[in-house]
Every structure is written in structure tokens, then in C-alpha cells.
Amino acid sequence: VSRARSPFDPRVVLGLLLFGTLAFLAALYFIGTGEPMGDEDNAGGHAASTGLNGFAGLEQLLEAGGHQVSLVRNAAELDDANLLILTPPHAMDGEELAQIVEKRRYAGPTIIVLPKWFAFPIGKIPGVKAKRGWVLLGSPSTPSWPGFHDDISVKIAPSGAAKGRPDWAGAGLSGSLPDRTQVLSGSGTSLAPIVAGTGNPAILAAYVLDDGVYPSLEEMAGTDEAALGENQSIYPLVFVFEPDLMNNYGLADRNRAMLALRIVEATRDGEDLPIFFDLT
């Protein structure tokens, strides 16, 4: 996955410097007070985080729906027979990510939700009071994972939809986005879109066209032409480029929550697989 623009975008560098400075000041504060820093609800973009950029809401929603859901902290479990939802950080090693996904192709389906927001826990700023899990969202940025699906490019741009019109459509649903001025999308010839932007031809979620056969995803994509594979044993790889369709920020809306559930169900394709969220 590569950025459509230079990875040395001044705004990205400035955001990283600001985030690093805040984190350093917080570290000094915790060292001085003796408070622990190992709290998983720490503004990370993962399933243990209740911040806007976290995915605790999706984990709870799936669990409430009767699914067997687990948070994986042991890397050895990533190869198990399950639906694995990966939420890699901006600085993930692309080659390592490629290895994780490749090992899973005959074990179970994989959903990768891309990161967009940098966040900082408000309650950990000295002198500021806030509820547990509340975060301050910084400037959004696209990830860059050289060595992993380098044929796919990502970018952030406005929705382009007219005021009052939906920002996205897919899986028989449509709706708005929390921030329509900062929409992350992907592009690439290997992608079969399942959620698209309505104001421009942006791909917000897609599965990878390969040798696999994925009836539910093919139906969601709305075309039989996507069914090019013949391998009945390989499992799908799904990209959710716009994380606000699935994170806590996104699940505040009913249609987005329903969309998240439909993407998960289509990726499982009728198999009663447990659902694992990666925390490694």
C-alpha cells in the first residue's frame, strides 16, 4: 500500500512531530507521578481502545450479536482458523504485514482496516480532565506500507458529495461520514469495490481479486465479472480504506454500524468462524 502523494508531506511530518512531542511530555509526566502507561485504552486505533479512532465499539457490537469474539495479544494466534480483523498502525512494516496475511490465506478470511487519524488521550494531558478513553484527533494521514500490496495506492480527499447527499453507498446501504472533508480511499486494478464514494469514484472498501471464489463479496460488489477465481480453498482479503466506516467514530451512526456488520458477514461468507481482533 502506497501513498498517492509524497510520504514526506510537510503536514504529515508536522503531525508526527506534534504527536511525538505530546507523547514525550506525557511520558515525563507519568514518570514523575508513577502512573502506569501500559493501559490499552490509550488512543490507539485498535479494538481495546474506546477513543474515536478505536474499534471497541465494533468488538462489542459483534459480541452482542452472538459472535465469538476475541482480542489477540499473541502473534502465534494470528494463523488460527478465524476471521481476523487487522488494524495496523501508520508505521507498520509492510513486509511483516504481507507475511501475516499470506500465512492466513488458507486459514481464514482477513479484513484490514487502514489507519487515518493520529490521536492523543485527552485525560493524560497534565491539568486537563476528561473521561477515560476520550481522545484528541490530530491531522489525518495515509499509511505507507512498502512491501505490502504495492499495486494499491491510497489518498485522503473531500467526499465530493453535494450538501445533504450521502457520502458513501454499498451493501444496499448509504449514508454520511463523520468528517466528509477527510475521506481515505484506495485505488488499484486488483480491487473489487464493495463500498464506494458517491461524490467521486473513490473506493472506500474492497476485496482483492485473486484466484479465490467469494460468493457473498461478489454479490456485494454487484457484478459476476469479479468472479474470476477457481480456488475454493483460499480465503478473501478485504480492505476497509475509510476507517470511519468501522471505528467508534463511525459506529455512532446506525447505517454505518449496519454496513460494518454486513462487511463482516460477507467476508465470513456463511462460515461460523470466530472473530479475532489483532492487538499484537
LUMNUKE-73168 format. One record per residue (C-alpha): residue number from 1; residue in one letter; x, y negated, z. Coordinates in steps of 0.02 Angstrom, whole numbers. Layout:
BEGIN
(numi NUM "A" (X Y Z))
...
//
This chain:
BEGIN
(numi 1 "V" (0 0 0))
(numi 2 "S" (74 -165 -51))
(numi 3 "R" (26 -346 -35))
(numi 4 "A" (-34 -437 -189))
(numi 5 "R" (73 -584 -134))
(numi 6 "S" (249 -603 -66))
(numi 7 "P" (274 -516 102))
(numi 8 "F" (366 -672 159))
(numi 9 "D" (212 -783 154))
(numi 10 "P" (251 -930 271))
(numi 11 "R" (82 -912 358))
(numi 12 "V" (117 -729 396))
(numi 13 "V" (290 -768 464))
(numi 14 "L" (220 -910 570))
(numi 15 "G" (83 -796 636))
(numi 16 "L" (208 -662 684))
(numi 17 "L" (319 -791 771))
(numi 18 "L" (171 -862 868))
(numi 19 "F" (109 -689 915))
(numi 20 "G" (285 -637 969))
(numi 21 "T" (305 -795 1073))
(numi 22 "L" (140 -766 1164))
(numi 23 "A" (184 -584 1194))
(numi 24 "F" (355 -633 1262))
(numi 25 "L" (280 -761 1380))
(numi 26 "A" (153 -633 1438))
(numi 27 "A" (292 -506 1468))
(numi 28 "L" (385 -631 1576))
(numi 29 "Y" (225 -664 1673))
(numi 30 "F" (193 -479 1706))
(numi 31 "I" (373 -451 1759))
(numi 32 "G" (356 -594 1881))
(numi 33 "T" (189 -536 1953))
(numi 34 "G" (223 -349 1947))
(numi 35 "E" (64 -314 1848))
(numi 36 "P" (65 -166 1727))
(numi 37 "M" (73 -191 1539))
(numi 38 "G" (26 -14 1488))
(numi 39 "D" (-161 -49 1477))
(numi 40 "E" (-228 25 1314))
(numi 41 "D" (-364 -108 1307))
(numi 42 "N" (-227 -229 1257))
(numi 43 "A" (-291 -318 1100))
(numi 44 "G" (-228 -177 989))
(numi 45 "G" (-325 -128 834))
(numi 46 "H" (-366 47 895))
(numi 47 "A" (-508 148 972))
(numi 48 "A" (-461 112 1153))
(numi 49 "S" (-475 -75 1125))
(numi 50 "T" (-636 -170 1161))
(numi 51 "G" (-573 -330 1079))
(numi 52 "L" (-649 -393 917))
(numi 53 "N" (-513 -307 816))
(numi 54 "G" (-527 -142 912))
(numi 55 "F" (-631 13 874))
(numi 56 "A" (-700 64 1044))
(numi 57 "G" (-875 22 981))
(numi 58 "L" (-862 145 836))
(numi 59 "E" (-796 280 952))
(numi 60 "Q" (-942 253 1071))
(numi 61 "L" (-1069 243 929))
(numi 62 "L" (-1013 410 857))
(numi 63 "E" (-1010 491 1029))
(numi 64 "A" (-1186 427 1066))
(numi 65 "G" (-1241 507 902))
(numi 66 "G" (-1192 678 966))
(numi 67 "H" (-1023 694 881))
(numi 68 "Q" (-874 773 966))
(numi 69 "V" (-753 626 978))
(numi 70 "S" (-576 624 1047))
(numi 71 "L" (-439 494 1066))
(numi 72 "V" (-275 574 1010))
(numi 73 "R" (-116 524 1103))
(numi 74 "N" (-12 675 1049))
(numi 75 "A" (57 668 872))
(numi 76 "A" (50 858 860))
(numi 77 "E" (-140 849 859))
(numi 78 "L" (-144 744 701))
(numi 79 "D" (-131 903 596))
(numi 80 "D" (-284 986 676))
(numi 81 "A" (-445 1028 582))
(numi 82 "N" (-545 870 611))
(numi 83 "L" (-595 705 534))
(numi 84 "L" (-452 590 580))
(numi 85 "I" (-479 402 586))
(numi 86 "L" (-313 312 573))
(numi 87 "T" (-297 128 617))
(numi 88 "P" (-113 93 580))
(numi 89 "P" (-34 -73 630))
(numi 90 "H" (34 -201 507))
(numi 91 "A" (212 -141 533))
(numi 92 "M" (180 45 512))
(numi 93 "D" (317 142 424))
(numi 94 "G" (242 184 254))
(numi 95 "E" (341 344 230))
(numi 96 "E" (291 407 402))
(numi 97 "L" (108 369 363))
(numi 98 "A" (124 462 198))
(numi 99 "Q" (190 615 290))
(numi 100 "I" (47 612 415))
(numi 101 "V" (-84 603 277))
(numi 102 "E" (-1 732 165))
(numi 103 "K" (4 861 307))
(numi 104 "R" (-183 840 329))
(numi 105 "R" (-242 866 150))
(numi 106 "Y" (-289 1048 185))
(numi 107 "A" (-331 1023 370))
(numi 108 "G" (-469 892 365))
(numi 109 "P" (-526 725 293))
(numi 110 "T" (-440 562 338))
(numi 111 "I" (-507 384 350))
(numi 112 "I" (-380 244 355))
(numi 113 "V" (-444 75 416))
(numi 114 "L" (-323 -62 369))
(numi 115 "P" (-270 -195 494))
(numi 116 "K" (-309 -377 461))
(numi 117 "W" (-313 -476 623))
(numi 118 "F" (-172 -516 743))
(numi 119 "A" (-246 -531 917))
(numi 120 "F" (-191 -578 1092))
(numi 121 "P" (-281 -535 1257))
(numi 122 "I" (-352 -698 1323))
(numi 123 "G" (-355 -637 1503))
(numi 124 "K" (-167 -610 1502))
(numi 125 "I" (-128 -793 1468))
(numi 126 "P" (-73 -868 1634))
(numi 127 "G" (-206 -981 1707))
(numi 128 "V" (-343 -925 1587))
(numi 129 "K" (-493 -824 1647))
(numi 130 "A" (-584 -707 1528))
(numi 131 "K" (-674 -541 1531))
(numi 132 "R" (-574 -382 1510))
(numi 133 "G" (-542 -346 1327))
(numi 134 "W" (-577 -521 1262))
(numi 135 "V" (-452 -573 1129))
(numi 136 "L" (-395 -725 1033))
(numi 137 "L" (-390 -688 847))
(numi 138 "G" (-245 -762 752))
(numi 139 "S" (-224 -787 566))
(numi 140 "P" (-263 -631 463))
(numi 141 "S" (-129 -544 363))
(numi 142 "T" (-119 -398 243))
(numi 143 "P" (-14 -246 291))
(numi 144 "S" (134 -187 190))
(numi 145 "W" (174 -1 197))
(numi 146 "P" (308 35 65))
(numi 147 "G" (316 220 26))
(numi 148 "F" (130 249 51))
(numi 149 "H" (14 235 -99))
(numi 150 "D" (118 101 -181))
(numi 151 "D" (-6 105 -325))
(numi 152 "I" (-132 14 -214))
(numi 153 "S" (-124 -174 -186))
(numi 154 "V" (-215 -273 -52))
(numi 155 "K" (-259 -456 -32))
(numi 156 "I" (-361 -575 75))
(numi 157 "A" (-480 -696 -9))
(numi 158 "P" (-650 -777 19))
(numi 159 "S" (-804 -669 -10))
(numi 160 "G" (-859 -773 -158))
(numi 161 "A" (-1042 -737 -124))
(numi 162 "A" (-1164 -881 -129))
(numi 163 "K" (-1225 -951 36))
(numi 164 "G" (-1363 -841 107))
(numi 165 "R" (-1318 -695 -6))
(numi 166 "P" (-1240 -529 51))
(numi 167 "D" (-1051 -513 53))
(numi 168 "W" (-1048 -325 25))
(numi 169 "A" (-1151 -181 -42))
(numi 170 "G" (-1131 7 -30))
(numi 171 "A" (-1211 169 30))
(numi 172 "G" (-1384 96 -2))
(numi 173 "L" (-1350 -50 114))
(numi 174 "S" (-1292 -230 100))
(numi 175 "G" (-1251 -369 220))
(numi 176 "S" (-1137 -508 278))
(numi 177 "L" (-963 -507 353))
(numi 178 "P" (-912 -590 517))
(numi 179 "D" (-790 -705 426))
(numi 180 "R" (-830 -718 241))
(numi 181 "T" (-682 -835 212))
(numi 182 "Q" (-554 -698 254))
(numi 183 "V" (-601 -536 166))
(numi 184 "L" (-473 -397 143))
(numi 185 "S" (-492 -293 -15))
(numi 186 "G" (-394 -165 -113))
(numi 187 "S" (-364 -127 -296))
(numi 188 "G" (-290 18 -391))
(numi 189 "T" (-333 140 -531))
(numi 190 "S" (-337 287 -409))
(numi 191 "L" (-481 212 -308))
(numi 192 "A" (-666 257 -321))
(numi 193 "P" (-761 114 -236))
(numi 194 "I" (-895 156 -108))
(numi 195 "V" (-916 -21 -38))
(numi 196 "A" (-892 -173 -148))
(numi 197 "G" (-897 -360 -129))
(numi 198 "T" (-1048 -444 -207))
(numi 199 "G" (-970 -613 -247))
(numi 200 "N" (-820 -542 -340))
(numi 201 "P" (-761 -369 -397))
(numi 202 "A" (-673 -332 -233))
(numi 203 "I" (-657 -154 -167))
(numi 204 "L" (-693 -154 20))
(numi 205 "A" (-693 35 43))
(numi 206 "A" (-649 179 -74))
(numi 207 "Y" (-590 357 -83))
(numi 208 "V" (-438 416 -180))
(numi 209 "L" (-467 504 -345))
(numi 210 "D" (-362 662 -346))
(numi 211 "D" (-389 847 -378))
(numi 212 "G" (-520 864 -242))
(numi 213 "V" (-708 886 -254))
(numi 214 "Y" (-806 769 -137))
(numi 215 "P" (-994 776 -174))
(numi 216 "S" (-1052 656 -38))
(numi 217 "L" (-922 524 -78))
(numi 218 "E" (-953 544 -264))
(numi 219 "E" (-1138 515 -234))
(numi 220 "M" (-1098 361 -129))
(numi 221 "A" (-988 296 -269))
(numi 222 "G" (-1138 313 -383))
(numi 223 "T" (-1054 399 -527))
(numi 224 "D" (-1020 577 -583))
(numi 225 "E" (-870 515 -681))
(numi 226 "A" (-773 507 -517))
(numi 227 "A" (-786 696 -500))
(numi 228 "L" (-626 738 -591))
(numi 229 "G" (-556 867 -471))
(numi 230 "E" (-572 1055 -463))
(numi 231 "N" (-487 1092 -296))
(numi 232 "Q" (-620 1145 -171))
(numi 233 "S" (-494 1161 -28))
(numi 234 "I" (-418 988 -20))
(numi 235 "Y" (-497 855 92))
(numi 236 "P" (-528 672 46))
(numi 237 "L" (-430 518 91))
(numi 238 "V" (-539 364 119))
(numi 239 "F" (-477 185 133))
(numi 240 "V" (-581 54 225))
(numi 241 "F" (-489 -102 169))
(numi 242 "E" (-601 -226 259))
(numi 243 "P" (-587 -179 445))
(numi 244 "D" (-732 -294 493))
(numi 245 "L" (-847 -161 420))
(numi 246 "M" (-799 -42 562))
(numi 247 "N" (-715 -134 706))
(numi 248 "N" (-801 -207 859))
(numi 249 "Y" (-818 -374 769))
(numi 250 "G" (-912 -286 629))
(numi 251 "L" (-1022 -171 733))
(numi 252 "A" (-1113 -320 808))
(numi 253 "D" (-1221 -309 651))
(numi 254 "R" (-1344 -164 625))
(numi 255 "N" (-1314 -144 439))
(numi 256 "R" (-1126 -139 461))
(numi 257 "A" (-1146 -10 600))
(numi 258 "M" (-1257 97 488))
(numi 259 "L" (-1130 80 347))
(numi 260 "A" (-990 140 461))
(numi 261 "L" (-1092 293 508))
(numi 262 "R" (-1132 333 326))
(numi 263 "I" (-949 321 276))
(numi 264 "V" (-902 441 416))
(numi 265 "E" (-1040 563 369))
(numi 266 "A" (-997 558 183))
(numi 267 "T" (-814 589 223))
(numi 268 "R" (-860 742 328))
(numi 269 "D" (-972 799 183))
(numi 270 "G" (-1087 906 291))
(numi 271 "E" (-949 992 389))
(numi 272 "D" (-970 992 578))
(numi 273 "L" (-795 929 609))
(numi 274 "P" (-740 844 771))
(numi 275 "I" (-689 663 750))
(numi 276 "F" (-517 608 811))
(numi 277 "F" (-457 430 830))
(numi 278 "D" (-269 408 824))
(numi 279 "L" (-186 321 971))
(numi 280 "T" (-10 385 941))
//
